[in-house]
Amino acid sequence: MQKVTISGMHRSPFRVLCLGAHCDDIEIGCGGSLLKMLGDSISVHVCWVVFCSNPTRMIEAQHSAEEFLGGAHQKRIIIKEFRDGFLPYSGAEIKDFFETLKTEFLPDLIFTHYRDDRHQDHRLISDLTWNTYRDHLILEYEIPKYDGDLGTPNFYVKLDQQVFRQKMQILLEYYVSQKNKFWFTEETFLSLARLRGVESGADHAEAFYCRKILLE
């Protein structure tokens, strides 16, 4: 497998935009990659945006984001209160938010949802990401769930044991409200990370969909 380095990674600062429909999406989809990136000796500025929350989950998301972004040189955490499952019906308001955000934060890298995710909230955020950021490096992350919509990713980030365990510890410690869900277990996340690791020749990995990349 050919290894590549993201152009601009050593630019100071390197700006990363993380977009998640729900409070735990960013952590599940790209949390390990963020921890790995923030552990490198580069200056990283992160804008972390969550669209759906309620009072309980907002507190969980705030604490989790703070923990994940402990190594960031600068961070901005935005947690909105749109209704879970109804994002497409608030599309105009969310589109307005995206238009404002693009004038306030210019990212070098964007993490967002997989375009073909079966969850309607996830798809909307992915679509608006591409509508808004036309000339950016966008990596679409995956969320394991009942719908069975995992696909064939083409971009992998290898995670060592320490980084993967740190991701699991934070995710399971702070999202107490999700522990009653049958799929929200370390076994679920470990299984997917191990499978993606096998596909990329590593112990564990996170996988993404990179639809456009220019080699110069």
VEXTOR-368209 format. One record per residue (C-alpha): z, x, y. Coordinates in steps of 0.02 Angstrom, whole numbers, plus 50000, padded with zeros to 5 digits. Layout:
// VEXTOR-368209
ZXY;...
This chain:
// VEXTOR-368209
500005000050000;499505006950170;500955009650291;500695006350476;501745008250632;501734994450762;500895000550920;502135002251061;503675003250949;504235018851041;503935011251211;505535009251309;506034995551310;505174987051163;505254968251190;505444956151044;505364937151055;506164927350912;505784908850896;506644896950776;506574878050762;508324877250688;509914887150708;509764897850551;507864899950544;507744916650634;509114924350529;508344918350365;506554922650411;506674939350501;508514943850516;508364959350407;506844965650502;507794963650666;509314972950600;508184987050538;507284987950704;508884987850806;509585001550696;508205013450750;508445024750901;507365014551019;507795003251164;507494985251111;507604969851221;507704953451125;507454935551180;508134923851045;507664905351058;508264890950949;507604873450983;508654861350878;510544861050877;512104850550891;513834855550954;514404862550785;512804871850744;512624878450922;514274887750905;513744894650735;512054900050803;512794908450956;514014918750853;512694923150724;511434928550856;512734939250944;513104947950779;511284950850734;510894957450908;512364969250920;511174984050924;510024977151058;510024985951226;509734969251311;509794951651239;509534933951297;510064919751182;509394902251218;509954887651111;509164870851152;509764853851093;508204845151032;508424833150886;508184840550714;506644833450628;505904825950787;505174840950879;503374834550875;503954819150973;504644830551110;503074841051113;502694839751300;504454845351349;504414859651226;502684864751286;503374865451464;504774876751403;503514888551323;502524889351485;504094894151580;504644906651449;503004916351454;503274919851640;505044926151610;504864937151456;503334947351407;503524952151223;502744966351126;503124957450962;503434939150920;504284932050766;503904913650737;503674900950598;502304900950467;500834890350526;500674881250359;502524877450339;502734859450281;504194855950398;503524847350553;504734856150671;504224873150604;502364869450621;502554863850801;503444879750853;502114890150765;500694880550848;501464882051021;501774900550994;499924903250966;499444891451107;500544900951229;500374919151176;498514922351156;498494941451157;500094946551068;500644953150899;501344938050808;502204938850639;502514922050553;504054921850442;504424910950291;505864899050250;506244894750067;506564876150043;506254860649937;504454858249997;503824872849893;502674879350031;502854898050008;501164906450020;500394923750003;500994934650147;500094950350202;501394959950304;503024966750232;504574975050301;505584984750174;507474982450181;508744994450109;510304988050024;511414990550177;510284980650293;510014966650168;511874964950133;512244964650319;510994950550340;511794940650199;513554943550262;513194937150437;512134922350379;513404915950252;514924919550360;514394910150516;513404895350448;514864886450366;514074869450402;512624873550286;513614878250132;513504860650062;511604862450045;511124866949867;509844879849922;510884888750055;511554902349940;511494921049927;510564919049763;509134909749849;508924922849985;509134937249864;507814930149748;506494928949884;506914946149955;506804953649781;505124945349746;504414951449912;505124968449873;504194968949708;502584964249799;502824978549923;503534991849808;505314990649872;507004984349814;507034970549946;505864965250085;505484951750211;503694945450214;502624938850356;500904932250395;499944942750520;498364933350567;497664945250698;497884963950714;496754976550800;496574994250734;496095006650869;
